[in-house]
């Protein structure tokens, strides 16, 4: 934790965490400076790190899904905007083919059968 206040880090070992914590509290009250203290085990600190990494992973996954969603919407919009031009080009091609067939009509093809 970042702070302007003085910080001390003590490393102690023992088989029973609750008894060790109680002994440290008694010693701190008896001999330590009159400051607020926080006793935290290494397991708690490590669990905090993993929780923070889990939050970062969740945030990055959400951002990645958002990016994929935006890309999908953009691709859909691109296809949608190019679709009228494609349809216009196809209809222009079809009308030119129909008009070419009409000029080559020898009586075997009627314009009614070409329209359908």
Backbone as JSON, one array per atom type, in Angstrom:
{
  "sequence": "XXXXXXXXXXXXXXXXXXXXXXXXXXXXXXXXXXXXXXXXXXXXXXXXXXXXXXXXXXXXXXXXXXXXXXXXXXXXXXXXXXXXXXXXXXXXXXXXXXXXXXXXXXXXXXXXXXXX",
  "N": [[0.84, -1.16, 0.0], [0.58, 2.2, -0.82], [1.78, 4.95, 0.95], [2.31, 7.88, 2.96], [3.01, 7.52, 5.5], [5.18, 6.01, 7.98], [6.38, 2.72, 7.34], [6.69, -0.62, 8.35], [7.99, -3.81, 7.8], [7.6, -6.94, 9.01], [8.82, -10.2, 9.35], [7.67, -13.18, 10.4], [7.58, -16.5, 11.67], [5.59, -19.37, 12.28], [3.71, -22.17, 13.64], [0.97, -21.91, 14.15], [-1.27, -19.69, 13.01], [-3.22, -17.99, 14.15], [-2.51, -17.85, 16.89], [0.03, -16.76, 16.62], [-0.57, -14.3, 15.49], [-2.03, -13.13, 17.61], [-0.03, -12.99, 19.57], [1.75, -11.22, 18.32], [0.16, -8.91, 18.24], [-0.1, -8.34, 20.98], [2.6, -7.88, 21.66], [3.13, -5.69, 20.0], [1.42, -3.74, 21.03], [2.55, -3.46, 23.54], [5.3, -2.8, 23.12], [5.65, -1.48, 20.71], [5.55, 1.41, 18.47], [3.1, 4.08, 18.85], [1.23, 3.58, 16.58], [-1.12, 2.85, 13.97], [-1.57, -0.49, 13.15], [-1.33, -3.24, 10.86], [-1.78, -6.53, 10.5], [-0.93, -8.98, 8.3], [-1.11, -12.0, 6.55], [1.1, -13.92, 4.43], [-0.29, -15.59, 2.74], [-2.75, -14.26, 2.54], [-1.91, -11.92, 1.25], [-0.97, -12.99, -1.17], [-3.37, -14.06, -2.13], [-4.75, -11.67, -2.56], [-3.28, -10.63, -4.7], [-3.85, -12.54, -6.7], [-6.62, -12.17, -6.9], [-6.65, -9.57, -7.91], [-5.37, -10.0, -10.37], [-7.29, -11.65, -11.53], [-9.42, -9.84, -11.81], [-8.28, -8.08, -13.66], [-7.94, -9.81, -15.83], [-10.62, -10.41, -16.39], [-11.5, -7.87, -17.14], [-9.91, -7.42, -19.43], [-10.88, -9.48, -21.07], [-13.5, -8.6, -21.42], [-13.04, -6.23, -22.82], [-11.88, -7.29, -25.13], [-14.04, -8.79, -26.15], [-15.78, -6.68, -26.64], [-14.34, -5.36, -28.66], [-14.44, -7.31, -30.67], [-17.19, -7.36, -31.09], [-17.61, -4.75, -32.06], [-16.13, -4.93, -34.4], [-17.63, -6.84, -35.76], [-20.08, -5.49, -36.11], [-19.17, -3.39, -37.68], [-18.32, -4.8, -39.98], [-20.77, -5.83, -40.78], [-22.1, -3.43, -41.35], [-20.5, -2.54, -43.45], [-20.94, -4.49, -45.41], [-23.66, -4.11, -45.7], [-23.74, -1.5, -46.7], [-22.46, -1.78, -49.13], [-24.12, -3.43, -50.48], [-26.44, -2.26, -51.9], [-25.13, -1.12, -54.11], [-24.11, -3.41, -55.29], [-26.44, -4.78, -55.95], [-27.52, -2.92, -57.76], [-25.57, -3.02, -59.78], [-25.88, -5.67, -60.57], [-28.53, -5.6, -61.5], [-28.26, -3.77, -63.6], [-26.57, -5.22, -65.28], [-28.22, -7.41, -65.81], [-30.34, -6.13, -67.14], [-29.01, -5.19, -69.4], [-28.31, -7.6, -70.59], [-30.83, -8.63, -71.16], [-31.77, -6.68, -72.96], [-29.92, -7.07, -75.0], [-30.57, -9.64, -75.77], [-33.12, -9.19, -76.74], [-32.63, -7.69, -79.0], [-31.44, -9.6, -80.52], [-33.47, -11.26, -80.94], [-35.11, -13.73, -82.61], [-37.63, -14.49, -82.95], [-38.0, -16.83, -81.64], [-37.7, -16.41, -78.93], [-39.59, -14.68, -76.65], [-40.28, -11.46, -75.29], [-41.76, -11.63, -72.98], [-41.18, -14.15, -71.9], [-38.53, -13.75, -71.3], [-38.65, -11.83, -69.34], [-39.69, -13.2, -67.19]],
  "CA": [[0.0, 0.0, 0.0], [1.35, 3.43, -0.87], [1.4, 5.85, 2.02], [3.39, 8.73, 3.46], [3.3, 7.11, 6.87], [6.24, 5.0, 8.07], [5.92, 1.34, 7.21], [7.64, -1.66, 8.73], [7.61, -5.16, 7.4], [8.18, -7.95, 9.88], [8.59, -11.56, 8.9], [7.67, -14.12, 11.53], [7.16, -17.85, 11.3], [5.01, -20.14, 13.37], [2.79, -23.21, 13.16], [-0.43, -21.54, 14.32], [-1.38, -18.3, 12.59], [-4.03, -17.18, 15.08], [-1.7, -17.59, 18.09], [1.1, -15.86, 16.22], [-1.18, -12.98, 15.32], [-2.35, -12.63, 18.94], [1.23, -12.65, 20.24], [2.25, -10.0, 17.69], [-0.66, -7.78, 18.68], [0.29, -8.02, 22.36], [3.96, -7.29, 21.64], [3.07, -4.37, 19.37], [0.8, -2.83, 21.98], [3.44, -3.26, 24.68], [6.61, -2.23, 22.8], [5.68, -0.81, 19.42], [5.14, 2.82, 18.46], [1.64, 4.23, 18.86], [0.73, 3.7, 15.21], [-2.07, 1.83, 13.54], [-0.86, -1.58, 12.52], [-2.14, -4.2, 10.12], [-1.07, -7.8, 10.39], [-1.46, -9.69, 7.14], [-0.3, -13.16, 6.23], [1.54, -14.01, 3.04], [-1.38, -16.2, 1.98], [-3.72, -13.2, 2.24], [-1.32, -11.04, 0.23], [-0.97, -13.72, -2.43], [-4.76, -14.13, -2.59], [-5.07, -10.35, -3.11], [-2.65, -10.52, -6.02], [-4.61, -13.36, -7.63], [-7.9, -11.5, -7.14], [-6.4, -8.44, -8.81], [-5.12, -10.55, -11.7], [-8.58, -12.11, -12.04], [-10.18, -8.66, -12.27], [-7.64, -7.58, -14.89], [-8.27, -10.77, -16.88], [-12.03, -10.2, -16.74], [-11.6, -6.6, -17.86], [-9.34, -7.61, -20.77], [-11.81, -10.31, -21.84], [-14.63, -7.74, -21.8], [-12.57, -5.31, -23.88], [-11.71, -8.09, -26.35], [-15.38, -9.06, -26.69], [-16.29, -5.42, -27.18], [-13.66, -5.12, -29.93], [-14.99, -8.25, -31.65], [-18.54, -6.88, -31.4], [-17.49, -3.57, -32.92], [-15.67, -5.4, -35.72], [-18.76, -7.51, -36.43], [-21.03, -4.45, -36.54], [-18.54, -2.67, -38.8], [-18.38, -5.66, -41.16], [-22.17, -5.85, -41.2], [-22.41, -2.14, -41.97], [-19.79, -2.48, -44.72], [-21.67, -5.33, -46.35], [-24.94, -3.46, -45.94], [-23.57, -0.31, -47.54], [-22.05, -2.15, -50.48], [-25.17, -4.25, -51.06], [-27.22, -1.58, -52.96], [-24.31, -0.99, -55.32], [-24.03, -4.73, -55.9], [-27.74, -5.04, -56.56], [-27.62, -2.04, -58.93], [-24.7, -3.55, -60.82], [-26.5, -6.89, -61.09], [-29.72, -5.26, -62.3], [-27.78, -3.16, -64.85], [-26.07, -6.31, -66.11], [-29.38, -8.19, -66.27], [-31.1, -5.37, -68.14], [-28.25, -5.15, -70.66], [-28.43, -8.93, -71.21], [-32.19, -8.72, -71.71], [-31.86, -5.84, -74.16], [-29.14, -7.73, -76.06], [-31.36, -10.78, -76.27], [-34.26, -8.66, -77.5], [-32.19, -7.31, -80.35], [-31.13, -10.83, -81.25], [-34.67, -12.1, -80.94], [-35.47, -14.21, -83.94], [-38.99, -14.99, -82.9], [-38.07, -17.98, -80.75], [-37.79, -15.91, -77.56], [-40.42, -13.5, -76.51], [-39.86, -10.62, -74.15], [-42.5, -12.07, -71.8], [-40.46, -15.26, -71.31], [-37.29, -13.23, -70.77], [-38.93, -11.09, -68.12], [-39.91, -14.14, -66.1]],
  "C": [[0.9, 1.24, 0.0], [0.84, 4.39, 0.19], [2.61, 6.7, 2.41], [3.81, 8.34, 4.86], [4.43, 6.09, 6.88], [5.66, 3.59, 8.01], [7.04, 0.38, 7.59], [7.09, -2.99, 8.27], [8.35, -6.14, 8.28], [7.85, -9.32, 9.31], [8.73, -12.47, 10.11], [7.12, -15.44, 11.03], [6.58, -18.54, 12.51], [4.0, -21.13, 12.84], [1.32, -22.79, 13.22], [-0.58, -20.05, 14.06], [-2.16, -17.45, 13.59], [-3.26, -16.88, 16.36], [-0.57, -16.62, 17.78], [0.58, -14.43, 16.07], [-1.5, -12.35, 16.69], [-1.09, -12.21, 19.68], [1.82, -11.37, 19.65], [1.45, -8.77, 18.12], [-0.3, -7.36, 20.11], [1.65, -7.35, 22.42], [3.93, -5.89, 21.06], [2.47, -3.34, 20.32], [1.75, -2.49, 23.12], [4.7, -2.48, 24.29], [6.65, -1.4, 21.52], [5.28, 0.65, 19.52], [3.62, 2.93, 18.4], [1.07, 4.52, 17.47], [-0.29, 2.6, 14.94], [-1.28, 0.74, 12.82], [-1.85, -2.51, 11.83], [-1.31, -5.46, 9.94], [-1.75, -8.6, 9.28], [-0.54, -10.85, 6.8], [0.08, -13.14, 4.74], [0.45, -14.63, 2.18], [-2.44, -15.17, 1.62], [-3.19, -12.26, 1.17], [-1.32, -11.71, -1.14], [-2.39, -13.83, -2.99], [-5.2, -12.78, -3.16], [-4.5, -10.16, -4.5], [-3.44, -11.32, -7.06], [-5.99, -12.77, -7.92], [-7.73, -10.33, -8.1], [-6.14, -8.93, -10.23], [-6.41, -11.07, -12.33], [-9.43, -10.96, -12.54], [-9.59, -8.11, -13.56], [-7.98, -8.51, -16.06], [-9.72, -10.6, -17.34], [-12.21, -8.92, -17.55], [-11.05, -6.74, -19.28], [-10.24, -8.47, -21.65], [-13.01, -9.47, -22.29], [-14.24, -6.78, -22.91], [-12.4, -6.06, -25.19], [-13.06, -8.41, -26.97], [-16.01, -7.8, -27.28], [-15.65, -5.12, -28.54], [-14.19, -6.05, -31.02], [-16.39, -7.81, -32.05], [-18.51, -5.68, -32.33], [-17.05, -3.98, -34.32], [-16.81, -6.08, -36.48], [-19.78, -6.49, -36.92], [-20.47, -3.68, -37.72], [-18.59, -3.5, -40.08], [-19.81, -5.74, -41.69], [-22.55, -4.55, -41.9], [-21.72, -2.01, -43.33], [-20.51, -3.3, -45.78], [-23.01, -4.68, -46.69], [-24.82, -2.24, -46.83], [-23.15, -0.66, -48.96], [-23.14, -2.96, -51.2], [-26.0, -3.51, -52.12], [-26.42, -1.4, -54.25], [-24.21, -2.31, -56.05], [-25.33, -5.07, -56.61], [-27.93, -4.19, -57.82], [-26.77, -2.57, -60.07], [-25.3, -4.81, -61.43], [-27.72, -6.56, -61.95], [-29.33, -4.59, -63.6], [-27.29, -4.23, -65.8], [-27.24, -7.12, -66.67], [-30.16, -7.44, -67.33], [-30.33, -5.28, -69.45], [-28.3, -6.51, -71.37], [-29.81, -9.08, -71.84], [-32.31, -7.88, -72.97], [-31.05, -6.44, -75.31], [-29.9, -8.91, -76.65], [-32.56, -10.31, -77.09], [-33.83, -8.26, -78.91], [-31.85, -8.53, -81.18], [-32.33, -11.75, -81.38], [-35.04, -12.47, -82.37], [-36.87, -14.77, -83.98], [-39.12, -16.2, -81.98], [-38.24, -17.57, -79.31], [-38.67, -14.7, -77.54], [-39.97, -12.71, -75.31], [-40.6, -11.02, -72.88], [-41.76, -13.22, -71.14], [-39.12, -14.82, -70.73], [-37.51, -12.5, -69.46], [-39.14, -12.02, -66.94], [-38.69, -14.96, -65.91]]
}
